[in-house]
Amino acid sequence: MPSVVIVGAQWGDEGKGKIIDYLAGESDLVVRAQGGNNAGHTVIVGEKKYSFHLLPSGVLYGDKLNIIGNGVAFDPEGFIKEINKLEANGFSPENIRIDERAHVIFPYHKKIDALEEAARGEEKIGTTQKGIGPCYMDKIQRSGLRVGDLIDPELLWERLSYQVPKKNEILEKLYQSPGYDLEVLYRQYREYGEKIRRFVTDTTILTHEALEADKKVLFEGAQGTLLDLDLGTYPYVTSSHPTSGGFPVGAGIGPNKIQEVLGIVKAYTTRVGLGPFPTELDNSIGEEIRRKGKEFGTTTGRARRCGWLDLVMLKYTARVNGLTGISLMLLDVLSGFDTIKVCVGYEVDGEKSLDFPPSLKKLGRVQPVYQSFPGWSQDLSEVTSFEELPGEAKEYIRFIEDYLKIPVKMVSVGPGRKQTLVRESVYQK
């Protein structure tokens, strides 16, 4: 039952797509279990760059089964656009399966998402306006439509007939915005249902059977731990659970089916949107990291805020995920800095702390306590093993391991598949 969960251990955008793509090469099944096309994974193969939003990142391998699990917020329009693009690049979508329990995003979800964000004014939370939150709201309210409804014309009509008038009432009376024509929406989504029908099944059975047959199963995380609805920096979070605990529910497996939890960690820290960020560098160093790391969102294109690595934060995310290993990403971006700093503690209201506070207000008052390390000037892009790294880089990595008491099993020194240094296999025997 070799299985690996990939989670972002910061605020997302850690480089999960590259590692998922890399590990998919030795996996049999790749499973996406939460979020929707508000996520963005970038995979570089040779000179070609691919951006995925809803599709699992294993789709570039024709012999891997790729699953969109029951916990995903599924946008059929976005899905069809992605598979069309996939086919245009010479790849087949026939290795994709969608769970019939996944909830469906409709245009009214996206519109309400955008209108609600605009209504927040200065209190906006930075939603991608992809309709994810409103879709999950319907799911929790037990009024949402699922993929199984989408491929059943009678159920689709019955449930849209209930939902559309209610959503129109919200749009028209609360936001003074036009609603939707039920029949037009029905025809459009009935057509989507026909187009995706061949992909739809009970994916929990496929995942279970693969695990029981000792196949290698890779669970693909989207977003990051600090965007978790419960455990993240609320309210600046996503609407699902991108922590390791989200996979048993979102993929329909027991928690004892998870063997390894690999945390994807940037060698520095970034954040998109609003909210406290203790190690943020609002200066020329932060701008240099942004430039060298090409720190702009895959889905939104927004510039990411940049700062030094925060080990207090990582100790927290390691604990709540049960991390068994780390993949350290974008180490090459730190080449050329004379000094590199790492946050090893917090000072809050005159008191020192080694704990990440659950209070957003308290986190906003944090002053980071740094430890400095000598930098290195060597270009790391051609390095092929851990031993070839400059001594300063190896010292940096070993300090991270000692602080967190977790091994750094992989190190990325560039965007390509071959620019990955594997120190220890993540698939247990």
DRENVEXVO-219336 format. One record per residue: residue in three letters; x, z, y of N, C-alpha, C, O in turn. Coordinates in steps of 0.1 Angstrom, whole numbers, plus 2048, in hexadecimal, padded with zeros to 3 digits. Layout:
AlaXZYXZYXZYXZY ...
end
This chain:
Met8088007F480080080080980080D807809815 Pro8127F680E81A7F681A8127F282680D7E7827 Ser8127FB83080A7F883C8117FD848817808848 Val8107F68538167FA86080C7F886B8067EE86D Val80B80387380380287F80C80088B81680888D Ile8097F78948117F48A08097FA8AC7FD7F68AE Val80F8038B38088098BF8118088CB81D8098CA Gly80B8058D78128068E38148158E780A81C8E7 Ala8208198E98228288EC82382B8FB8278368FE Gln820822903820824912812820917808823912 Trp8128189228068149298038059257FC7FE92C Gly8078019198057F39158107EA91B8197EF922 Asp80F7DD9178197D391B8277D79178317D391D Glu8287DD90B8357E190783D7D68FF8497D88FD Gly8367CC8FC83C7C18F48387C18E583F7BD8DC Lys82B7C68E38267C78D68257BA8CF8277B88C3 Gly8217AF8D781F7A28D182B79D8CA82A7978BF Lys83779F8D084379A8C98457A18BC84979B8B2 Ile8447AE8BC8477B68AF83C7B38A583F7B2899 Ile82F7B28A98257AE8A08287A089A82779E88D Asp82C7978A282F78A89D83B78A89383B784889 Tyr84579289785179488E84D79A881852795877 Leu8467A58818427AB8748387A386D8377A5860 Ala83079B87482679386C82D78A863827786859 Gly83978686684077D85D84278384F84477B845 Glu84379084E84479684083779E83C8387A5832 Ser82C79B84381F7A184081679783981878B839 Asp80C79D83280279482C7F57948347EE78A834 Leu7F279E83C7E67A08437E97A68517F17AF852 Val7E37A085B7E57A68697D77A986E7CE7A186E Val7D57B68727C87BB8767C77C08847CF7C8888 Arg7BE7BA88C7BC7BF8997AF7C88987A57C4892 Ala7AF7D489F7A57DE89C79E7E38A97947EB8A7 Gln7A27E08B579C7E58C179F7DC8CD7A77D38CC Gly7987E08D87997D88E47937CA8E278C7C78D9 Gly7967C28EC7917B48EB79B7AB8F27A77AD8F1 Asn7967A08F979F7979007A379C90E7A7795916 Asn7A27AA90F7A87B091B7B77B39187BE7B7921 Ala7BB7B190B7C97B39077D07A69087CA79B909 Gly7DE7A69097E679A9097F379C9027FA7A5905 His7F57948F88017948F08097878F280377C8F0 Thr8157888F681D77C8F782777A8EC82E7848E9 Val82776F8E583076C8DA8397608DD8337568E1 Ile8467618DC84E7558DF8557518D285C7598CB Val8537448CE85873E8C28607328C685B7288CB Gly86E7338C58767288CA8757288D98787328E0 Glu87271C8DE87071A8ED86271B8F185F71A8FD Lys85971E8E784B71E8EA84572C8EC8487358E4 Lys83D72E8F683773B8F982873A8F68217318FA Tyr8237448EE8147448EB80F7518F081575C8EF Ser8037518F67FC75D8FB7EF75F8F47E77568F4 Phe7EE76A8EE7E276E8E77DA7798EE7E07828F3 His7CD7788ED7C57838F47BC7898EA7BA7968EA Leu7B57818E17AC7878D77B17858C97AF78D8C0 Leu7B877A8C77BE7768BA7C97808B67D17848BE Pro7C97848A97D578B8A47E27838A57E17778A4 Ser7ED7898A87F97828AA7FF77C89E80A77589F Gly7F977E8927FF7778867FA7698847FD76387A Val7F276488D7EB75788B7F674B88B7F2740886 Leu80274E88F80C74388F81274188181973887F Tyr80E74A87881374986A8077448627FD74B861 Gly80873885C7FC7328557F873A8487ED738844 Asp8027428437FF7488367FB7578377FA75E82D Lys7F875B8447F47698467E576984A7E0761851 Leu7DE7738447D07758477CF77D8547D5788854 Asn7C877985E7C778086B7B878586D7AF77D86C Ile7B779286F7AA7988707A779D87D7AF7A5883 Ile79B79A8837957A088E78B7AB8897807A7885 Gly78F7B788A7877C288477B7C688A7777C2895 Asn7737CF8847667D48897677DB89675D7DC89D Gly7737E189A7747E88A67777E08B27787E58BD Val7787D38B077C7CA8BC76F7C68C47647C58BE Ala7717C58D17667BF8D97697B08DA7737AC8DF Phe7607A98D476279B8D175B7918DB74F7928DC Asp7647898E175F77F8EB75F7728E476A76C8E3 Pro75376C8E07547608D87597548E175F74B8DC Glu7557548ED75A7498F676974A8F777073F8F6 Gly76F7568F977E7578F97847548EC78F74D8EC Phe77E7578E17837548D47847458D278E7408CD Ile77973E8D57797308D37837298DB78A71F8D7 Lys78572D8E87907288F079D72A8EA7A67218EA Glu7A07368E47AD7398DF7AF7318D27BB72C8D0 Ile7A572F8C97A87278BD7A97188C17B17118BA Asn7A27138CB7A47068CF7B37038D47B96F98D1 Lys7B870D8DB7C670C8E07CF70D8D57DA7078D4 Leu7CC7168CB7D47178BF7D670A8B87E17068B4 Glu7CA7038B67CA6F68AF7D16EC8B77D86E38B1 Ala7D06EC8C47D76E38CC7E66E48CB7EE6DA8CD Asn7EB6F08C77F96F28C57FE6F08B68096F38B3 Gly7F46EB8AE7F86E78A17F66F28967FB6F188B Phe7EF6FD89A7EC7088917DE70888C7D5705894 Ser7DC70C8807CE70D87A7C871B87D7CF72587B Pro7BB71B8807B47288827AE72D8757A7738875 Glu7B072686A7A872985E7AD7368577A773B84D Asn7B873C85C7BD7498567B875585F7BE75F85E Ile7AD7538667A775D86E79976286979275A864 Arg79776F86978A77486578577E86F78D786875 Ile77877E87177278787B76879087476078C86C Asp76979D87775F7A68707527A58777507A5883 Glu7477A486E73A7A38737357AF87B72A7AE881 Arg73C7BA87A7377C688273D7C68907387CE898 Ala7477BE89474C7BE8A17427BB8AB7397B28AA His7427C28B67387C08C173C7B58CA7487B28CC Val7317AE8CF7337A18D67327A38E57297AB8EA Ile73B79D8EC73B79D8FB7337919007347868FC Phe72A79490972178A90F72478991E72B791924 Pro72077E92572377C93371E78893C72578B945 Tyr71378E93870E79A9407187A593F7197AD949 His71F7A79347297B19337347AF93E7397B8945 Lys7397A393F74479F94873F7A19567477A695F Lys73379D95972E79E96772C7AC96B7307B0976 Ile7277B49627257C29667327C99677347D2970 Asp73C7C595F74A7CB96074F7C896E7557D1974 Ala74E7BC9727547B897F74C7BF98B7537C3994 Leu73F7BF98A7377C599573A7D499673A7DA9A1 Glu73B7DB98A73D7E998A74B7EC99074D7F6997 Glu7557E498C7627E69927627E59A17697ED9A8 Ala75B7DB9A675B7D89B47547E49BB7577E89C6 Ala7497E99B57427F49BB74A8019BB74780A9C3 Arg7548029B375C80F9B47658109C076981B9C4 Gly7678049C776F8049D377D80A9D17848059C8 Glu7818149D878E81A9D77908219CA79B8249C6 Glu7858249C378682B9B67878219AA78482699F Lys78A8159AD78A80B9A279480F99779E81699A Ile79280B98B79B80F9807A380497A7AB806971 Gly7A27F89807AB7ED97C7A67E696F7AF7E1968 Thr7997E596D7947DE9617987CF9627997C996D Thr79A7C995679D7BA9567907B29587917A6959 Gln7847B89587787B295A7747A894F76E79D952 Lys7797AB9437757A39377697A79307657A2926 Gly7627B29357567B69307587C092474E7C391D Ile7647C59227677CE91775F7DB9187587DF90E Gly7607E292375A7EE92574B7EE9237457F591B Pro7447E592B7357E39297317E091A7277E4916 Cys7397D89137367D59057377E18FD72E7E48F5 Tyr7417E98FF7437F68F77388008FB7338088F3 Met7337FF90872880890C71C80590471580E900 Asp7197F890270D7F48FA70F7F98EC7057FD8E5 Lys71B7F88E771E7FC8D971B80B8D871480F8CE Ile7208138E171E8218E070F8258E370A82E8DD Gln70881D8EB6FA81F8ED6F181A8E26E581C8E1 Arg6F88138D86F180D8CC6E78028CF6DD8018C9 Ser6EB7FA8D96E27EF8DD6EA7E28DD6E47D88E1 Gly6F67E28D96FF7D68DA6FC7CC8CF6F57CF8C5 Leu7017C08D16FF7B68C770D7B48C07177B58C6 Arg70C7B28B37197B18AB71A7A28A671179A8A7 Val72679F8A172979289C71F78E89271B782891 Gly71B79788971179487F70478F8856FD78787F Asp7007948916F47908986F678289E6ED77A89E Leu70377F8A27067738A870476789F70075C8A3 Ile70676989270575E8886F775D8816F5755878 Asp6EE7668866E07678816D776388C6D476C894 Pro6D275788D6CA7538996BE75C89B6BB75E8A7 Glu6B77608916AC7698936B07768996A977B8A3 Leu6BA77C8946BE7898996C47888A76C27908B0 Leu6CB77D8AA6D177A8B76C67798C16C77808CC Trp6BB7728BE6B07718C86A977F8CA6A67828D5 Glu6A77868BF6A07928C06A879C8C86A27A38D1 Arg6B479D8C66BC7A78CD6C07A38DC6C17AB8E4 Leu6C27968DE6C47918EC6B77938F46B8796900 Ser6AC7918ED69F7938F469D7A18F96967A4903 Tyr6A37AB8F26A37B98F76AD7BB9026AA7C290B Gln6B97B69006C47B99096C47B29166C57B8921 Val6C17A59166C279D9236B97A392E6BE7A4939 Pro6AC7A692B6A47AB9366AA7B893C6A97BB948 Lys6AF7C19336B57CD9386C17CB9406C37D294B Lys6C97C293C6D57BF9446D27B89516D87BB95B Asn6C87AF9516C37A995D6BE7B39676C07B2973 Glu6B77BD9626B27C896B6BE7CF9726BD7D297E Ile6C87D296A6D47D99706DA7D097B6DD7D4986 Leu6DC7C39776E37BA9806DB7B898D6E17B8998 Glu6CE7B698C6C67B29976C37BE9A06C37BD9AC Lys6C07CA99A6BB7D59A16C77DE9A66C67E39B1 Leu6D17DF99E6DC7E89A26E67E19AA6EC7E69B4 Tyr6E97D49A66F47CD9AD6EF7C19B56F77BA9BB Gln6E27BF9B56DD7B39BD6E47A69B96E779E9C2 Ser6E57A59AC6EC7999A76E379299D6DC798996 Pro6E378499C6DA77D9936DD7819856E8783981 Gly6D278197D6D378396F6D57779676DA76D96C Tyr6D277795A6D476C9516C776794A6BE76F948 Asp6C775A9486BC7549416BD7569326C775292C Leu6B375D92C6B476191E6B67549156BE75590C Glu6AE74A9176AF73E90E6BC73790F6C1732905 Val6C173691B6CE73091D6D97379166E273290F Leu6D97449186E374D9116E274C9026EC74C8FB Tyr6D574C8FD6D374B8EF6D973F8E96E073F8DF Arg6D67338F06DB7268EB6EA7268EB6F17218E1 Gln6F072B8F56FF72B8F67057348EB70F72F8E5 Tyr70073F8E97067488DF7027458D17097488C8 Arg6F773E8CF6F47398C26FE72E8BE70272E8B2 Glu7027268C870C71C8C57197238C272071E8B9 Tyr71D72D8C97297348C672973A8B87327398B0 Gly71D73F8B471B7458A771E73A89C72473D892 Glu71972E89E71B72489472A72089372F71D889 Lys73172089F73F71C89F748727898752723893 Ile74473389974D73E89374874288574F74A87E Arg73D73D88073774287474174286874174B860 Arg74973886775273785B75D74285B763744851 Phe75F74886776975286876476086476B76A862 Val75776286475076F86474F77485674A76D84D Thr75378185475178884775279784875379C854 Asp75279E83D7557AC83E7647AE83C7697AE831 Thr76B7B08477797B084677E7BE84078A7BE83C Thr7767C884077B7D583B77E7D382C7877DA826 Ile7767CA8257797C88177877C181578E7C480C Leu7897B781E7967AF81D7A27B981F7AC7B8818 Thr7A17C18297AC7CB82C7AE7D58217B97D781D His7A37DA81C7A37E48117AA7DD8047B37E37FE Glu7A57D18017AB7CA7F57BA7C77F67C17C97ED Ala7BE7C48037CC7C18057D47CE8037DF7CE7FD Leu7D07D98087D77E68077D77EA7F87E27EF7F4 Glu7CC7E97F17CC7EC7E37D57E47DB7DA7E87D0 Ala7D77D77DF7E07CE7D87EF7CF7DC7F77C77D8 Asp7F27DA7E47FF7DC7E98057D07F18117CE7F2 Lys7FC7CA7F88007BF8028047C680F8007D1812 Lys80C7BF8168117C58238077C282E8047B7831 Val8027CD8347F77CC83E7FD7D184B8027DD84C Leu7FB7C98558007CC8637F47CE86C7EC7C586E Phe7F27DA8717E77DE87A7EC7DC8897F57E388D Glu7E67D38907EB7CE89D7E47D68A87D87D58AA Gly7EC7DD8B07E67E58BB7E67DC8C87EE7D38CA Ala7DC7DF8D07DB7D98DD7DB7E58E87D87F08E4 Gln7DF7E18F47E07EB8FF7EA7F68FB7F47F38F3 Gly7E98029007F380D8FD7ED81A8FC7E181C901 Thr7F48248F77EF8318F57E98389027DF83E901 Leu7F083690D7EB83C9197DF83591F7DB83992A Leu7DB82B9187CE82491C7C38289137B8823914 Asp7C68319097BB8369007B083D9077B2844910 Leu7A483A90379883F90A79884E90A794854914 Asp79D8558FF79D8638FF7AB8699037AB87390B Leu7B58638FE7C38699007CB86390B7D686890D Gly7C68599127CD85391C7CB85992A7C586492B Thr7D08539347CF8589427C18549487C084C951 Tyr7B785A9437A98589467A785B9557AC86695A Pro7A085395D79784895979F83A959798830956 Tyr7AC83A95B7B382E95C7B882A94D7C382A94A Val7AE8279457B08249377A78189337A081393B Thr7A98149267A080A92179481191A79381D91B Ser78C80991477F80E90E77F8108FF7758128F9 Ser78B8108F978D8118EB79881B8E879D8228F1 His79C81B8DB7A78248D77B381D8D27B481A8C6 Pro7BD81A8DA7C98138D67D381C8D07DF8188CF Thr7CF8288CC7D88318C57D782E8B67CE8278B2 Ser7E08348AE7E083289F7D28378997CE83188F Gly7CC84189F7BF84689A7B483C89C7AA83D895 Gly7B68328A47AB8278A67AB81E89A7A0817899 Phe7B581D8927B68138887AD81687C7A680D877 Pro7AC8228777A382586C79582186F78E81B867 Val79082487B78282087F78181188277880B87D Gly78A80C88A7897FE88F78C7F48847887E8886 Ala7937F88797967EE86E78E7F286278E7EB858 Gly7877FD86277F80185678780684A78480283F Ile79280E84D79A81384279B82284379882784E Gly7A08288387A28378397B08398407B983183F Pro7B18458477BD84884D7C98498447D5848848 Asn7C684C8377D184E82D7D78408297E0840821 Lys7D183582E7D682882B7E28248357E8819833 Ile7E482C83F7EF8298497FC8308447FC83C842 Gln80682884281382D83E81C82F84A82283A84C Glu81E82585282882585D82182386A81881A86B Val82582A87482082888282C82588B83382E88E Leu82D81988F8388148978348148A682B80C8A9 Gly83A81C8AE83781C8BC8408118C484C8118C2 Ile8398098CB8407FF8D38438048E183A8088E8 Val8508058E485480C8F185D8038F98677FE8F4 Lys85A8019058637FA90E86F80391186E810911 Ala87B7FD91488680591788580B92588E813929 Tyr87A80892C87780E93986881093886280F92D Thr86181294385281594384C80B94D851809958 Thr8408069498387FE95282A802952825809948 Arg8227FF95C81480295C80D7F79658137F3970 Val8017F39617F97E99697EE7F196F7E87F9968 Gly7EB7EE97B7DF7F59817E28029877EE80698A Leu7D880A9897D88179907DB8239877DB82197A Gly7DE82E98D7E083A9857EE8409877F783898B Pro7F084D9847FD85398680784C97D804848972 Phe81484C98281F84697A82B84E97E83284A988 Pro82F85997783A86297C84785B97E84E85F988 Thr84B85297685984C97885983F98086383797F Glu84E83C98684D82F98D85882D99885B83799F Leu85E82199886881E9A28638149AC8638089AA Asp85E8199B78588119C186480D9CB8638119D7 Asn86E8069C587A8039CD8807F79C787A7F09BF Ser88C7F49CC8937E89C78977E89B98977DE9B2 Ile8997F49B389C7F59A588F7F199D8907E9993 Gly8847F79A18777F399A8747E499B8707DE991 Glu8777DE9A78757D09A987F7C89A087B7BD99B Glu88B7CC99E8957C59968907C69878927BC980 Ile88B7D19828867D297587A7C997387A7C2969 Arg8727C897D8667BF97C86A7B197B8657A9973 Arg8747AD98387979F98388079C97687D791970 Lys8897A49728907A19658877A295988979A950 Gly87E7AB9598757AC94E8697A394E8607A3945 Lys86779B95985C79295B84F79A959846797951 Glu84E7A59608437AF95E8367AB9658337B0970 Phe82F7A295F82279D96481979C95881D79794E Gly80C7A195A8037A294F8007959487FE78A94F Thr7FF79593A7FC7899337ED7849357EB779936 Thr7E478E9367D678B9387D37899477CB78094A Thr7D87929507D479295E7DE78C9677DA787972 Gly7EA78B9637F578696C7F979097780178D97F Arg7F379C9767F67A69808057AB97F80A7AD974 Ala80B7AE98A8197B498A8187C298480F7C9988 Arg8217C597B8217D397582A7DC97E8357D8983 Arg8267E897F82E7F29858397F697B8377F796F Cys8457F99808517FB97785880897B85880D986 Gly85D80F97186581B97386E81E96786E81795D Trp87582996887E82D95D87683295186A835952 Leu87D83294687783793987384693A87B84E940 Asp86784993686285793786085C928857859921 Leu86A86592586A86B91786087691685C87990A Val85C87C92085188791F84488091B83D885912 Met84287592183686D91E83786890F82D869908 Leu84286390C84485E8FE8438698F383E8668E8 Lys8478758F78468808ED8378828EB8338858DF Tyr82F8818F58208838F481A8788EB81387A8E2 Thr81E86B8EE8188608E781D8608D981585B8D0 Ala8298648D682E8658C982686F8C182386D8B5 Arg82287A8C781B8858C080D8808BD8088828B2 Val80687A8C67F78778C47F686B8BA7EB8698B4 Asn8008638B98008578B080685B8A3803854899 Gly80E8658A281586889682085D893821858888 Leu82785989D83184F89C83C85289184185D891 Thr83F84888984984A87F85584188386084387C Gly85483988D85F83189185C82B89F85182B8A3 Ile8678258A586681F8B286C8118B287680F8AB Ser8668088B986C7FB8BC86F7FB8CB8657FB8D2 Leu87B7FB8CE87F7FC8DD8807EE8E28887E68DD Met8787EB8EC8777DD8F187E7DB8FF8807E5906 Leu8827CE9018877CA90E8937D29138967D591E Leu89C7D69098A87DD90C8B17D49158B97D991D Asp8B07C79138B87BE91A8B67BE9298BE7BB931 Val8A97C292D8A67C393B8AE7CD9438B17CC94F Leu8B37D793C8BB7E29428C97DE9448D17E694B Ser8CE7D393F8DC7CF9418DE7CC9508D67C6957 Gly8E97D19558ED7CF9638EB7DA96C8EF7DA978 Phe8E47E59688E27F19708EE7FA96E8F27FD963 Asp8F47FF9798FF8089788FB81597290281B969 Thr8EF81A9758EA8279708DC82496B8D481E971 Ile8D982A95F8CB82A95A8C68389598CD841953 Lys8BA83A95D8B584895D8A98499528A283F950 Val8A885594D89D85894389786594789E86F94A Cys88A86594888287194B88287A93E87D876934 Val88888694088889093488089C9378808A592E Gly87989D9428718A99458698A695286C89D959 Tyr85F8AF9548578AE9608598BB96885B8C6962 Glu8578BA9758568C697E8488C49848468BB98C Val83F8CE9828328CE98882F8DB98F82F8E5989 Asp82D8DA99C82A8E69A48358F09A38328FC9A2 Gly8418EB9A284C8F59A28508FA994859901992 Glu8488F698A84B8FA97C84F8EE97384A8E3975 Lys8598F196A85E8E79628558E69558508F0950 Ser8548D995084B8D79448518CC93C8578C3941 Leu84F8CD92F8538C29268468BC9208478B4916 Asp83B8BE92682E8B99208278B092A8278B2936 Phe8218A592481A89C92C80C8A292F8048A5926 Pro8088A493C7FC8AB93F7EF8A293D7EF896940 Pro7E58A89377D88A09367D189E9437C8895944 Ser7D48A694D7CD8A595A7D489A9627E089B965 Leu7CC8919667D088696E7D588B97C7DF886981 Lys7CE8959817D289B98E7E08A198D7E88A0996 Lys7E28A89827EF8AF9807FA8A497E8058A6983 Leu7F789A97680188F973805889980811884982 Gly7FC88898A7FF88299780988A99F80F8859A9 Arg80A89799C8148A09A38218A199C82A8A89A1 Val82389B99182F89C98983B89699183A88B997 Gln84689E99085389999585C89798885E8A1981 Pro86188B98586988A97987689097A87D890985 Val87B89696F88889B96E89089196688D88E95A Tyr89B88B96C8A28809668AF8859608B688E964 Gln8B387D9558C187E9508C78709528C086694E Ser8D386F9578D986295A8E285D94F8E9866949 Phe8E385094D8EC84B9438F383F9498EE838952 Pro90083D94590783194A9018249458FD824939 Gly90081A94E8FA80E94A90480594390F809940 Trp9007F89409097EF93A9077E19418FC7DF946 Ser9117D99419107CC94790E7C093D90B7B5941 Gln9107C39319107B89279027B29258F87B9925 Asp9027A59248F679E9218F37A09128FB79D909 Leu8E77A590F8E37A99018DC79E8FA8DA79F8EE Ser8D97939008D17898FA8D77828EE8CF77D8E5 Glu8E47838EC8EA77D8E08EE7878D68F37838CB Val8EB7948D88EF79E8CF8E679D8C28DA79B8C3 Thr8EC79E8B68E479C8AA8E47A88A18DD7A8897 Ser8EA7B38A58EA7C089D8EB7CC8A78F07CA8B2 Phe8E77D78A28E87E38AA8F67E68AD8F97EB8B8 Glu8FF7E48A490D7E78A59147DF8B191D7E48B7 Glu90E7D38B49147CB8BE9107CF8CC9157CB8D6 Leu9067D88CD9027DD8DB90D7E48E19157EB8DB Pro90E7E48EF9187EC8F69167FB8F390A7FF8F1 Gly9208028F49208118F19158188F990F8218F5 Glu91481490690B81B90F8FC81890A8F482190B Ala8F980C9058EC8099018E98118F48DE8178F2 Lys8F38128EB8F181A8DF8EF8298E28E78308DC Glu8F682E8EC8F583C8F08E683E8F68E08498F3 Tyr8E18358FD8D48359038C98368F88C083F8F8 Ile8CB82E8EE8C182E8E28C283B8DA8B88408D7 Arg8CE83F8D88D084C8D08CA8588D78C58618D1 Phe8CB8588E48C58638EC8B68638EA8B086D8E9 Ile8B08578EB8A18568E989E85B8DB8948638DA Glu8A58588D18A285D8C48A486C8C389B8728BD Asp8AE8718C98B18808C88A68878CF8A18928CB Tyr8A18828DB8978898E388A8898DB8838938DB Leu88687D8D687987C8D08798808C186E8828BB Lys8848818BB8868848AC87E8798A487887C89A Ile88086C8A987A8618A28848568A288A8538AC Pro88684F89789084489788B83889E88083489E Val8958318A58938248AB89681A8A08A281889D Lys88C81489A88E80C88E8907FD8928967F688B Met88C7F989E88E7EC8A38917EC8B188D7F48B9 Val89A7E28B589D7E18C489C7D28C78A17C98C0 Ser8957CF8D28937C28D789D7BF8E389D7C78EC Val8A47B48E28AE7B08ED8AA7A38F38B379C8F9 Gly89E79E8F18997928F788C78E8F18877958E8 Pro8857848F78777818F387677A8E686B77A8E0 Gly8817738E188076B8D48807748C888477F8C8 Arg87B76E8BD87A7748B08887798AC88A7848A6 Lys8927708AE89F7748A98A677E8B18B17848AD Gln8A17818BD8A778C8C58A17998C289D7A18CB Thr8A179D8B689B7A98B18A57B08A78A97AA89D Leu8AA7BB8AA8B37C38A28AC7CD8998A67D689E Val8AC7CB88D8A57D38838AF7DD87D8B87D9876 Arg8AD7EA8808B67F587B8B07FA86E8B87FF865 Glu8A37FA86C89D80086188F7F985E8887F7868 Ser88C7F585287F7EE84F8747F885287580484F Val8697F285885E7FB85B8547FB84F84B80484E Tyr8557F284684C7F283A8537FB82F85D7F882A Gln84C80682C85080F82284F808814846800812 Lys85880C80B8588067FE84C80C7F684A8087EA 
end
